[in-house]
Amino acid sequence: MSENTNQITEEMNAFYERADEFIQLANTLRTDDIHAGKINASMLYAVARFSAWTAATGFVKGSDYAKEKQDIIEHFTKNFERMLSDNIDDYAENFQKYMQIGN
């Protein structure tokens, strides 16, 4: 293995910067009346809607797209599950820091 395997590439950095922009937007939408759960529900809907569109761009006919529905769902679900699992692990390891407990 090369020494660069643990370094964040420019592409990875751009990925995290885009994600951070979405998180920052979500945080600006929070108010006393609109808690994080409501924001999360809206974000999940937006991600589902955008994912459906993203997958559709690879097709010419809706009928072909519909035939691939289960594979498309499995693809996005598997990626979400992996990312959620990684982030839960990260939060568990850094819980006090991230949740600002005991500061």
N, CA, C and O of each residue as an XYZ file, in Angstrom:
412
protein
N       0.832     -1.196      0.000
C       0.000      0.000      0.000
C       0.867      1.246      0.000
O       1.942      1.271      0.599
N       0.398      2.256     -0.662
C       1.156      3.497     -0.695
C       0.875      4.309      0.561
O      -0.073      4.038      1.297
N       1.707      5.293      0.786
C       1.545      6.150      1.961
C       0.316      7.042      1.846
O      -0.152      7.561      2.860
N      -0.215      7.235      0.658
C      -1.306      8.168      0.429
C      -2.690      7.577      0.687
O      -3.686      8.278      0.507
N      -2.788      6.314      1.102
C      -4.098      5.688      1.254
C      -4.945      6.341      2.330
O      -6.171      6.269      2.248
N      -4.363      6.967      3.322
C      -5.134      7.602      4.393
C      -5.330      9.092      4.176
O      -5.960      9.758      4.997
N      -4.803      9.619      3.090
C      -4.949     11.040      2.824
C      -6.286     11.305      2.131
O      -6.772     10.493      1.344
N      -6.857     12.449      2.443
C      -8.105     12.847      1.792
C      -7.754     13.480      0.456
O      -6.998     14.450      0.393
N      -8.306     12.923     -0.603
C      -8.048     13.446     -1.938
C      -8.862     14.709     -2.160
O      -9.752     15.038     -1.376
N      -8.544     15.410     -3.239
C      -9.290     16.615     -3.589
C     -10.762     16.277     -3.841
O     -11.651     17.036     -3.456
N     -11.016     15.130     -4.491
C     -12.393     14.707     -4.763
C     -13.136     14.394     -3.465
O     -14.302     14.760     -3.313
N     -12.463     13.715     -2.524
C     -13.091     13.412     -1.243
C     -13.369     14.692     -0.475
O     -14.420     14.827      0.153
N     -12.445     15.620     -0.520
C     -12.626     16.891      0.177
C     -13.838     17.633     -0.388
O     -14.622     18.203      0.371
N     -13.996     17.629     -1.712
C     -15.152     18.282     -2.340
C     -16.453     17.592     -1.909
O     -17.461     18.256     -1.670
N     -16.425     16.254     -1.810
C     -17.590     15.487     -1.343
C     -18.009     15.956      0.042
O     -19.184     16.244      0.269
N     -17.050     16.037      0.976
C     -17.361     16.448      2.349
C     -17.785     17.914      2.421
O     -18.643     18.270      3.229
N     -17.201     18.756      1.594
C     -17.608     20.166      1.578
C     -19.056     20.313      1.123
O     -19.800     21.116      1.685
N     -19.471     19.535      0.097
C     -20.867     19.588     -0.344
C     -21.787     19.107      0.772
O     -22.823     19.716      1.039
N     -21.404     18.018      1.417
C     -22.219     17.492      2.517
C     -22.337     18.535      3.629
O     -23.422     18.744      4.171
N     -21.238     19.179      3.964
C     -21.262     20.209      5.006
C     -22.187     21.365      4.638
O     -22.831     21.941      5.515
N     -22.262     21.711      3.352
C     -23.168     22.781      2.929
C     -24.625     22.397      3.178
O     -25.424     23.230      3.605
N     -24.973     21.133      2.911
C     -26.337     20.677      3.188
C     -26.624     20.690      4.687
O     -27.714     21.078      5.106
N     -25.664     20.272      5.485
C     -25.833     20.268      6.940
C     -25.995     21.699      7.448
O     -26.843     21.963      8.300
N     -25.188     22.616      6.931
C     -25.304     24.019      7.341
C     -26.681     24.576      6.985
O     -27.286     25.297      7.778
N     -27.177     24.238      5.783
C     -28.516     24.688      5.401
C     -29.557     24.115      6.356
O     -30.448     24.834      6.807
N     -29.450     22.839      6.662
C     -30.399     22.209      7.589
C     -30.374     22.915      8.939
O     -31.425     23.152      9.534
N     -29.202     23.247      9.417
C     -29.094     23.929     10.710
C     -29.720     25.312     10.686
O     -30.244     25.766     11.703
N     -29.677     25.993      9.548
C     -30.292     27.327      9.471
C     -31.816     27.237      9.474
O     -32.491     28.219      9.784
N     -32.362     26.075      9.135
C     -33.819     25.905      9.100
C     -34.412     25.571     10.463
O     -35.627     25.636     10.647
N     -33.560     25.217     11.417
C     -34.045     24.852     12.753
C     -34.506     26.085     13.519
O     -33.837     27.118     13.543
N     -35.667     25.941     14.143
C     -36.204     26.987     15.019
C     -36.807     26.296     16.234
O     -36.747     25.072     16.351
N     -37.385     27.075     17.133
C     -38.065     26.485     18.283
C     -39.233     25.602     17.844
O     -39.542     24.603     18.493
N     -39.879     25.977     16.739
C     -41.032     25.222     16.238
C     -40.649     24.113     15.255
O     -41.396     23.150     15.080
N     -39.503     24.246     14.625
C     -39.069     23.264     13.621
C     -37.821     22.577     14.157
O     -36.702     23.062     13.987
N     -38.037     21.433     14.809
C     -36.919     20.721     15.432
C     -36.179     19.858     14.408
O     -36.619     19.710     13.268
N     -35.072     19.303     14.828
C     -34.195     18.533     13.943
C     -34.920     17.366     13.272
O     -34.622     17.044     12.122
N     -35.855     16.735     13.959
C     -36.599     15.621     13.372
C     -37.394     16.038     12.150
O     -37.466     15.302     11.166
N     -37.999     17.234     12.213
C     -38.758     17.736     11.060
C     -37.822     18.064      9.900
O     -38.135     17.792      8.741
N     -36.679     18.647     10.226
C     -35.689     18.969      9.190
C     -35.198     17.671      8.556
O     -35.073     17.579      7.334
N     -34.920     16.672      9.387
C     -34.443     15.388      8.880
C     -35.463     14.753      7.940
O     -35.090     14.217      6.897
N     -36.735     14.807      8.293
C     -37.780     14.236      7.434
C     -37.805     14.930      6.071
O     -37.936     14.277      5.036
N     -37.679     16.248      6.080
C     -37.639     16.990      4.817
C     -36.404     16.646      4.005
O     -36.473     16.502      2.784
N     -35.272     16.516      4.688
C     -34.035     16.157      3.982
C     -34.131     14.759      3.381
O     -33.693     14.537      2.253
N     -34.701     13.817      4.126
C     -34.853     12.460      3.604
C     -35.735     12.466      2.356
O     -35.434     11.790      1.372
N     -36.821     13.230      2.403
C     -37.685     13.329      1.225
C     -36.912     13.929      0.052
O     -36.987     13.428     -1.070
N     -36.174     14.995      0.317
C     -35.403     15.646     -0.747
C     -34.363     14.691     -1.334
O     -34.180     14.646     -2.550
N     -33.692     13.938     -0.488
C     -32.695     12.975     -0.965
C     -33.369     11.877     -1.787
O     -32.847     11.466     -2.823
N     -34.528     11.402     -1.326
C     -35.252     10.376     -2.078
C     -35.676     10.921     -3.443
O     -35.539     10.240     -4.459
N     -36.186     12.138     -3.461
C     -36.634     12.748     -4.714
C     -35.467     12.956     -5.672
O     -35.572     12.649     -6.860
N     -34.365     13.472     -5.161
C     -33.188     13.718     -5.993
C     -32.579     12.401     -6.463
O     -32.117     12.305     -7.600
N     -32.572     11.392     -5.605
C     -32.049     10.076     -5.982
C     -32.884      9.447     -7.087
O     -32.338      8.849     -8.014
N     -34.203      9.578     -6.995
C     -35.076      9.048     -8.043
C     -34.779      9.738     -9.372
O     -34.722      9.090    -10.417
N     -34.594     11.036     -9.323
C     -34.258     11.782    -10.548
C     -32.886     11.371    -11.070
O     -32.718     11.142    -12.268
N     -31.903     11.277    -10.169
C     -30.552     10.888    -10.578
C     -30.573      9.540    -11.288
O     -29.965      9.385    -12.348
N     -31.262      8.577    -10.715
C     -31.357      7.250    -11.327
C     -32.083      7.325    -12.671
O     -31.702      6.634    -13.616
N     -33.106      8.143    -12.766
C     -33.888      8.250    -14.002
C     -33.073      8.802    -15.159
O     -33.360      8.502    -16.318
N     -32.054      9.609    -14.856
C     -31.259     10.201    -15.936
C     -30.509      9.156    -16.756
O     -30.035      9.454    -17.853
N     -30.397      7.944    -16.237
C     -29.710      6.888    -16.971
C     -30.610      6.086    -17.893
O     -30.171      5.087    -18.463
N     -31.845      6.498    -18.049
C     -32.810      5.744    -18.851
C     -33.415      6.611    -19.944
O     -33.409      7.840    -19.866
N     -33.942      5.934    -20.974
C     -34.621      6.613    -22.072
C     -36.130      6.442    -21.950
O     -36.895      7.313    -22.363
N     -36.560      5.305    -21.378
C     -37.987      5.014    -21.254
C     -38.352      4.753    -19.792
O     -37.620      4.088    -19.058
N     -39.500      5.293    -19.393
C     -39.983      5.095    -18.032
C     -40.214      3.637    -17.707
O     -40.015      3.213    -16.568
N     -40.632      2.867    -18.693
C     -40.891      1.444    -18.451
C     -39.602      0.694    -18.115
O     -39.610     -0.209    -17.278
N     -38.504      1.061    -18.757
C     -37.209      0.434    -18.423
C     -36.758      0.850    -17.025
O     -36.227      0.047    -16.258
N     -36.982      2.110    -16.720
C     -36.654      2.646    -15.389
C     -37.442      1.900    -14.315
O     -36.885      1.501    -13.293
N     -38.719      1.718    -14.548
C     -39.577      1.025    -13.578
C     -39.124     -0.413    -13.356
O     -39.208     -0.922    -12.238
N     -38.648     -1.067    -14.399
C     -38.174     -2.449    -14.273
C     -36.970     -2.555    -13.336
O     -36.740     -3.603    -12.734
N     -36.218     -1.490    -13.217
C     -35.005     -1.486    -12.392
C     -35.249     -0.948    -10.985
O     -34.305     -0.753    -10.219
N     -36.503     -0.711    -10.650
C     -36.855     -0.084     -9.369
C     -36.175     -0.762     -8.185
O     -35.548     -0.083     -7.372
N     -36.283     -2.076     -8.068
C     -35.730     -2.765     -6.908
C     -34.209     -2.618     -6.827
O     -33.664     -2.406     -5.744
N     -33.525     -2.730     -7.965
C     -32.071     -2.557     -7.974
C     -31.678     -1.133     -7.587
O     -30.702     -0.926     -6.866
N     -32.436     -0.163     -8.065
C     -32.170      1.238     -7.727
C     -32.352      1.452     -6.227
O     -31.507      2.071     -5.581
N     -33.443      0.947     -5.677
C     -33.700      1.076     -4.239
C     -32.586      0.407     -3.434
O     -32.100      0.977     -2.457
N     -32.186     -0.781     -3.833
C     -31.118     -1.489     -3.121
C     -29.810     -0.712     -3.169
O     -29.091     -0.640     -2.173
N     -29.499     -0.131     -4.324
C     -28.262      0.649     -4.466
C     -28.242      1.824     -3.485
O     -27.286      1.995     -2.728
N     -29.304      2.628     -3.506
C     -29.329      3.806     -2.644
C     -29.454      3.421     -1.169
O     -28.849      4.064     -0.310
N     -30.224      2.394     -0.871
C     -30.396      1.949      0.511
C     -29.081      1.439      1.089
O     -28.731      1.764      2.223
N     -28.359      0.647      0.316
C     -27.078      0.110      0.777
C     -26.087      1.244      1.079
O     -25.382      1.211      2.088
N     -26.045      2.241      0.194
C     -25.144      3.366      0.419
C     -25.556      4.180      1.640
O     -24.704      4.578      2.436
N     -26.857      4.430      1.796
C     -27.326      5.182      2.959
C     -27.027      4.420      4.243
O     -26.562      5.007      5.220
N     -27.289      3.121      4.247
C     -27.048      2.308      5.441
C     -25.570      2.336      5.845
O     -25.249      2.447      7.028
N     -24.682      2.235      4.868
C     -23.243      2.282      5.160
C     -22.846      3.646      5.726
O     -22.111      3.725      6.710
N     -23.327      4.699      5.110
C     -22.987      6.047      5.570
C     -23.566      6.323      6.953
O     -22.896      6.920      7.796
N     -24.802      5.897      7.194
C     -25.419      6.077      8.507
C     -24.655      5.300      9.564
O     -24.395      5.822     10.649
N     -24.296      4.075      9.268
C     -23.539      3.249     10.210
C     -22.192      3.892     10.551
O     -21.804      3.955     11.718
N     -21.486      4.366      9.525
C     -20.195      5.027      9.755
C     -20.352      6.264     10.633
O     -19.525      6.520     11.508
N     -21.415      7.031     10.396
C     -21.626      8.246     11.178
C     -22.067      7.953     12.602
O     -21.702      8.689     13.519
N     -22.843      6.896     12.809
C     -23.205      6.502     14.179
C     -21.949      6.078     14.935
O     -21.766      6.448     16.095
N     -21.089      5.306     14.286
C     -19.820      4.918     14.915
C     -18.998      6.147     15.279
O     -18.443      6.223     16.375
N     -18.918      7.109     14.363
C     -18.158      8.332     14.601
C     -18.744      9.114     15.769
O     -18.004      9.592     16.629
N     -20.071      9.250     15.807
C     -20.704      9.969     16.918
C     -20.506      9.242     18.242
O     -20.284      9.883     19.269
N     -20.581      7.926     18.233
C     -20.382      7.163     19.467
C     -18.967      7.372     20.001
O     -18.766      7.511     21.207
N     -17.996      7.393     19.102
C     -16.592      7.570     19.507
C     -16.294      8.997     19.954
O     -15.392      9.214     20.763
N     -17.029      9.956     19.447
C     -16.780     11.375     19.740
C     -17.995     12.041     20.384
O     -18.205     13.245     20.232
N     -18.779     11.262     21.091
C     -20.077     11.720     21.581
C     -19.997     13.015     22.389
O     -20.714     13.972     22.096
N     -19.142     13.051     23.389
C     -19.084     14.247     24.245
C     -18.656     15.463     23.466
O     -19.171     16.559     23.688
N     -17.724     15.286     22.561
C     -17.246     16.410     21.736
C     -18.352     16.917     20.805
O     -18.622     18.117     20.759
N     -18.995     15.998     20.057
C     -20.003     16.396     19.085
C     -21.273     16.927     19.750
O     -21.882     17.879     19.261
N     -21.667     16.319     20.852
C     -22.896     16.715     21.521
C     -22.655     17.796     22.569
O     -23.590     18.254     23.225
N     -21.397     18.197     22.720
C     -20.962     19.262     23.625
C     -21.430     18.998     25.055
O     -21.934     19.889     25.739
N     -21.250     17.752     25.483
C     -21.610     17.358     26.846
C     -20.377     17.479     27.717
O     -19.306     16.975     27.378
N     -20.540     18.145     28.829
C     -19.440     18.285     29.773
C     -18.454     19.387     29.420
O     -17.356     19.443     29.974
N     -18.845     20.273     28.489
C     -17.948     21.378     28.128
C     -18.257     22.598     28.929
O     -17.605     23.628     28.761
